Amino acid sequence: MKKGLVLMMSLVLICASVFAQGAQESAAASGPWKPSKDVTVIVAYGAGGSSDLLARTFANEGASAWDTPLVITNVPGGGNAIGFTQLAQAKPDGYTIGNTNSSVVVNCLTGSTPFVYYEELQPICQVGFAPYVVYVAKDSPIKNLKDLEEAVKTRDVVMAANNRGGQTHWELEYFAMKVGADITAVIYNGGAASIAALLGGHAEITVQAPSDGQEYVRSGDLRAIAILDEKRLETPVYKDVPTSVEQGYGWLQNGFFHGYSCPKAMPKEMVKYFEEGFKKTLEMPAVREKIEYYGFTVDYKDSEGFKKVWLDSVDKYKNAFAELGSRLTE
């Protein structure tokens, strides 16, 4: 009886040991999480803008870094609210991520949005940073920021902005306020539409990303009058354009971070996959070359580093917007 019981217990222990070993080998074989189908990348802008171009660079030139294709899906409108909301509400299953720039913070501070995006999205990583550029129509008498100051003090200057209260709007409102004047803002749906307004003579000035205006600066249809940073851009199109600091307006600086995020509840191992994937793409010369061509400085930050950028930006913009008050909403 005792021998039989001992034999039975021995068999149970052997089976348990074999099962545990098999489970460990299976887990080791599966390794880190990887997608098994295409991954949707939501771009909260229309095709052709800097966010769209960057996303397509990572999907195309950086294709070898990914186990499955990145499929770019443009979801513009609502001052990014439509795209960011769709991203926040997506299943956290590793098959939907999205571009995320400074508007993830700015739009929540200057308008009513369905979510506080910088709280409801999970940062994946930052890939780069770019200063904003001030553009004027080719026939504008405004050739620098001093000319702009004189213009807003003496006449009605119309600016084109991508969304009310957001990036590309507040900088020139802030400029006008600081010099004791006003400026008229006309709101368009995105950077391409704002650039078109200048080209069509419907506005005289706009603030946009370097990539949005460079082709028109190169062709002579637009003129860049200031880089809103302390450092000049080094690309051939912009290397001779002075910064706001050089022109004596050091308080007028603004740029935007660019990166990627995902639904908040996405597991860490999935976040890790994309974090490492983007880092790998940034080591590819073809990817870096295009990012720099679009006016960005490659500046990688992991998930935790990117989250800190978001939170630091909240304080920065809250202070500026408090000064502006109703100028952003009227």
C-alpha positions as CSV (number, residue, x, y, z in Angstrom):
1,M,0.0,0.0,0.0
2,K,2.8,2.4,1.1
3,K,4.9,1.4,-1.9
4,G,2.0,2.1,-4.3
5,L,1.4,5.5,-2.7
6,V,5.1,6.4,-2.9
7,L,5.1,5.3,-6.6
8,M,2.0,7.4,-7.3
9,M,3.5,10.5,-5.7
10,S,6.7,10.0,-7.6
11,L,4.8,9.8,-10.9
12,V,2.9,13.0,-10.0
13,L,6.1,14.9,-9.2
14,I,7.8,13.7,-12.4
15,C,4.7,14.8,-14.5
16,A,4.7,18.2,-12.7
17,S,8.4,18.6,-13.4
18,V,8.0,17.7,-17.1
19,F,5.0,20.0,-17.4
20,A,6.9,22.9,-15.8
21,Q,9.9,22.4,-18.0
22,G,7.7,22.3,-21.1
23,A,6.0,25.5,-20.1
24,Q,9.3,27.2,-19.6
25,E,10.6,26.0,-23.0
26,S,7.4,27.2,-24.6
27,A,7.6,30.6,-23.0
28,A,11.3,30.9,-24.0
29,A,10.4,29.8,-27.6
30,S,7.7,32.4,-27.9
31,G,10.0,35.2,-26.8
32,P,9.1,38.9,-26.7
33,W,5.7,40.0,-28.1
34,K,5.6,40.6,-31.9
35,P,2.6,41.4,-34.1
36,S,1.2,38.8,-36.4
37,K,-0.6,41.1,-38.7
38,D,-0.4,44.7,-40.1
39,V,-0.3,47.5,-37.5
40,T,-2.4,50.6,-38.1
41,V,-0.7,54.0,-37.5
42,I,-3.2,56.7,-37.0
43,V,-2.0,60.1,-38.2
44,A,-4.2,62.9,-36.9
45,Y,-3.5,65.0,-40.0
46,G,-4.1,65.0,-43.7
47,A,-1.7,63.5,-46.2
48,G,1.4,65.5,-47.1
49,G,2.1,67.3,-43.8
50,S,5.1,66.7,-41.6
51,S,3.4,64.1,-39.4
52,D,2.3,62.1,-42.4
53,L,5.7,62.3,-44.1
54,L,7.5,61.1,-41.0
55,A,5.1,58.2,-40.4
56,R,5.5,57.1,-44.0
57,T,9.3,57.3,-43.6
58,F,9.2,54.9,-40.7
59,A,6.8,52.6,-42.5
60,N,8.8,52.6,-45.8
61,E,12.5,53.4,-45.4
62,G,12.3,51.8,-41.9
63,A,10.3,48.8,-43.0
64,S,13.0,46.2,-42.1
65,A,12.7,47.2,-38.4
66,W,9.2,45.8,-38.2
67,D,7.9,42.3,-38.2
68,T,4.7,43.3,-40.0
69,P,3.9,46.4,-42.1
70,L,2.9,49.7,-40.6
71,V,-0.2,50.9,-42.4
72,I,-0.6,54.7,-42.3
73,T,-4.2,55.9,-41.8
74,N,-4.9,59.6,-42.0
75,V,-7.6,60.8,-39.6
76,P,-7.6,64.6,-39.8
77,G,-10.1,67.1,-38.4
78,G,-11.2,68.7,-35.2
79,G,-7.8,70.1,-34.4
80,N,-6.4,66.6,-34.1
81,A,-9.3,65.6,-31.8
82,I,-10.8,63.0,-34.2
83,G,-7.5,61.2,-34.7
84,F,-6.4,61.3,-31.1
85,T,-9.8,60.2,-29.9
86,Q,-9.8,57.3,-32.2
87,L,-6.4,56.3,-30.9
88,A,-7.4,56.6,-27.3
89,Q,-10.5,54.4,-27.9
90,A,-8.7,51.8,-30.0
91,K,-8.2,48.3,-28.6
92,P,-5.0,48.1,-26.6
93,D,-4.0,44.9,-28.5
94,G,-0.8,46.1,-30.1
95,Y,-2.3,46.7,-33.6
96,T,-3.0,50.4,-33.3
97,I,-0.6,53.2,-32.5
98,G,-0.5,56.8,-33.6
99,N,1.6,59.9,-34.2
100,T,1.8,62.3,-31.3
101,N,3.2,65.8,-31.3
102,S,2.9,68.8,-29.1
103,S,-0.8,69.2,-29.9
104,V,-1.4,66.2,-27.6
105,V,-0.8,68.8,-24.8
106,V,-1.7,72.2,-26.4
107,N,-5.2,71.3,-27.7
108,C,-6.3,70.1,-24.3
109,L,-5.3,73.4,-22.7
110,T,-6.9,75.7,-25.2
111,G,-10.1,74.0,-26.2
112,S,-12.7,71.4,-25.3
113,T,-11.5,67.9,-26.2
114,P,-13.2,64.5,-25.6
115,F,-10.1,63.4,-23.6
116,V,-7.2,64.9,-21.8
117,Y,-4.9,63.2,-24.3
118,Y,-1.7,63.5,-22.4
119,E,-3.3,61.6,-19.6
120,E,-5.3,59.1,-21.6
121,L,-2.6,58.0,-24.1
122,Q,0.5,55.9,-23.3
123,P,3.7,57.4,-24.7
124,I,5.8,55.0,-26.8
125,C,8.8,57.2,-27.7
126,Q,9.9,60.5,-29.1
127,V,11.7,60.5,-32.4
128,G,12.5,64.1,-33.1
129,F,12.1,67.8,-32.5
130,A,11.7,70.7,-34.8
131,P,11.3,74.5,-34.3
132,Y,8.5,76.3,-35.9
133,V,9.1,78.7,-38.9
134,V,7.4,82.0,-39.7
135,Y,6.4,82.3,-43.3
136,V,5.1,85.2,-45.3
137,A,3.7,85.6,-48.8
138,K,6.3,86.3,-51.4
139,D,5.1,89.9,-52.1
140,S,4.7,90.8,-48.4
141,P,6.6,93.8,-47.2
142,I,7.3,91.9,-44.0
143,K,10.9,90.7,-44.2
144,N,11.8,90.1,-40.6
145,L,10.2,90.2,-37.1
146,K,10.9,93.9,-36.7
147,D,8.8,94.5,-39.9
148,L,6.1,92.3,-38.4
149,E,6.1,94.3,-35.2
150,E,5.6,97.5,-37.2
151,A,3.0,96.0,-39.4
152,V,0.7,94.7,-36.6
153,K,1.0,98.1,-34.9
154,T,-0.1,100.0,-37.9
155,R,-2.5,97.8,-40.0
156,D,-4.6,94.6,-40.0
157,V,-2.3,91.6,-40.6
158,V,-4.1,88.4,-41.4
159,M,-2.5,85.1,-40.3
160,A,-3.5,81.6,-41.3
161,A,-3.5,79.0,-38.4
162,N,-4.3,75.3,-38.5
163,N,-6.6,75.2,-35.5
164,R,-7.8,77.8,-33.0
165,G,-5.8,78.0,-29.8
166,G,-3.3,75.3,-30.9
167,Q,0.2,75.2,-32.3
168,T,0.5,77.6,-35.3
169,H,-2.0,80.0,-33.7
170,W,-0.8,81.1,-30.3
171,E,2.8,82.1,-31.3
172,L,1.7,85.1,-33.4
173,E,-1.1,86.0,-31.0
174,Y,1.6,86.0,-28.3
175,F,3.9,88.1,-30.5
176,A,1.1,90.7,-31.1
177,M,0.2,90.9,-27.4
178,K,3.9,91.3,-26.4
179,V,4.4,94.3,-28.7
180,G,1.0,95.9,-27.7
181,A,-1.0,95.2,-30.9
182,D,-3.5,92.8,-32.5
183,I,-3.5,90.3,-35.3
184,T,-6.4,88.7,-37.2
185,A,-6.4,84.9,-37.2
186,V,-8.2,82.9,-39.8
187,I,-8.5,79.2,-39.0
188,Y,-7.9,76.6,-41.6
189,N,-8.0,72.8,-41.5
190,G,-4.3,71.9,-41.3
191,G,-0.9,73.1,-42.5
192,A,-1.5,72.5,-46.2
193,A,-4.7,74.6,-46.1
194,S,-2.9,77.4,-44.2
195,I,0.0,77.4,-46.7
196,A,-2.6,77.5,-49.6
197,A,-4.1,80.6,-48.0
198,L,-0.8,82.4,-48.2
199,L,-0.2,81.2,-51.8
200,G,-3.7,82.4,-52.7
201,G,-3.4,85.8,-51.1
202,H,-6.0,85.1,-48.4
203,A,-3.5,85.5,-45.6
204,E,-0.1,87.2,-45.3
205,I,1.7,85.2,-42.6
206,T,1.6,81.8,-40.9
207,V,3.7,79.7,-38.5
208,Q,4.3,76.1,-39.7
209,A,6.7,73.2,-39.4
210,P,9.8,73.4,-41.6
211,S,8.6,70.6,-43.8
212,D,5.3,72.3,-44.6
213,G,6.8,75.3,-46.2
214,Q,10.2,74.3,-47.5
215,E,9.2,73.5,-51.1
216,Y,7.5,76.9,-51.5
217,V,10.5,78.7,-50.0
218,R,12.8,76.8,-52.4
219,S,10.5,77.8,-55.3
220,G,10.3,81.4,-54.2
221,D,6.5,81.4,-53.6
222,L,6.9,81.9,-49.8
223,R,9.6,83.6,-47.7
224,A,10.8,82.3,-44.3
225,I,11.5,85.2,-42.0
226,A,12.3,83.5,-38.6
227,I,13.1,80.2,-37.0
228,L,11.5,80.2,-33.6
229,D,14.5,78.9,-31.7
230,E,17.9,79.9,-30.6
231,K,19.6,77.7,-33.2
232,R,19.4,78.0,-36.9
233,L,18.3,75.1,-39.1
234,E,21.2,73.6,-41.0
235,T,19.3,72.5,-44.1
236,P,20.1,74.3,-47.4
237,V,16.6,75.9,-47.5
238,Y,16.7,77.4,-44.0
239,K,20.4,77.9,-43.2
240,D,20.3,81.6,-43.9
241,V,17.1,82.3,-42.1
242,P,17.8,84.1,-38.7
243,T,16.3,82.9,-35.5
244,S,13.9,84.8,-33.3
245,V,16.7,85.1,-30.7
246,E,19.1,86.6,-33.3
247,Q,16.4,89.2,-34.1
248,G,16.0,90.3,-30.6
249,Y,12.8,88.4,-29.8
250,G,14.1,85.7,-27.5
251,W,10.8,85.3,-25.8
252,L,9.2,84.1,-29.0
253,Q,10.5,80.5,-29.2
254,N,8.5,77.4,-29.9
255,G,8.9,74.0,-31.5
256,F,7.3,70.7,-31.4
257,F,8.2,67.3,-30.3
258,H,7.2,64.4,-32.5
259,G,6.7,60.8,-31.5
260,Y,4.3,57.9,-31.1
261,S,1.8,56.7,-28.5
262,C,-0.9,54.1,-28.1
263,P,-4.0,53.3,-26.1
264,K,-3.3,53.7,-22.4
265,A,-4.0,50.0,-21.4
266,M,-1.6,48.5,-23.9
267,P,0.7,46.0,-22.2
268,K,4.3,46.9,-21.5
269,E,5.7,44.2,-23.7
270,M,3.8,45.6,-26.7
271,V,5.0,49.2,-25.9
272,K,8.5,47.7,-25.7
273,Y,8.2,46.3,-29.2
274,F,7.4,49.6,-30.8
275,E,9.9,51.5,-28.5
276,E,12.7,49.3,-29.8
277,G,11.4,49.3,-33.4
278,F,11.5,53.1,-33.6
279,K,14.9,53.2,-32.0
280,K,16.2,50.8,-34.6
281,T,14.8,52.8,-37.5
282,L,16.5,55.9,-36.3
283,E,19.8,54.1,-36.7
284,M,19.1,53.7,-40.4
285,P,20.9,56.4,-42.5
286,A,18.0,56.6,-45.0
287,V,15.5,57.3,-42.2
288,R,17.7,59.9,-40.4
289,E,18.4,61.6,-43.7
290,K,14.7,62.1,-44.4
291,I,13.9,63.2,-40.9
292,E,16.6,65.9,-41.1
293,Y,15.4,66.9,-44.6
294,Y,12.0,67.6,-43.1
295,G,13.6,70.0,-40.6
296,F,13.7,67.7,-37.6
297,T,16.6,67.0,-35.3
298,V,16.7,63.3,-34.4
299,D,16.1,63.2,-30.6
300,Y,15.0,59.8,-29.4
301,K,13.5,59.4,-25.9
302,D,12.0,56.2,-24.6
303,S,8.5,55.9,-23.1
304,E,9.4,57.3,-19.7
305,G,11.5,60.1,-21.2
306,F,8.7,61.0,-23.7
307,K,6.1,61.1,-20.9
308,K,8.3,63.6,-19.0
309,V,8.4,65.8,-22.2
310,W,4.6,65.8,-22.2
311,L,4.3,66.8,-18.6
312,D,7.0,69.5,-18.8
313,S,5.1,70.9,-21.8
314,V,1.9,71.2,-19.8
315,D,3.5,73.7,-17.5
316,K,5.2,75.7,-20.3
317,Y,2.0,76.1,-22.3
318,K,-0.2,76.8,-19.3
319,N,1.9,79.8,-18.4
320,A,1.8,81.2,-22.0
321,F,-1.9,80.7,-22.4
322,A,-2.7,82.3,-19.1
323,E,-1.1,85.4,-20.4
324,L,-3.0,85.3,-23.7
325,G,-6.4,84.7,-22.1
326,S,-9.3,85.3,-24.5
327,R,-7.0,86.1,-27.4
328,L,-7.0,82.4,-28.3
329,T,-10.8,81.9,-28.2
330,E,-12.2,85.1,-29.7
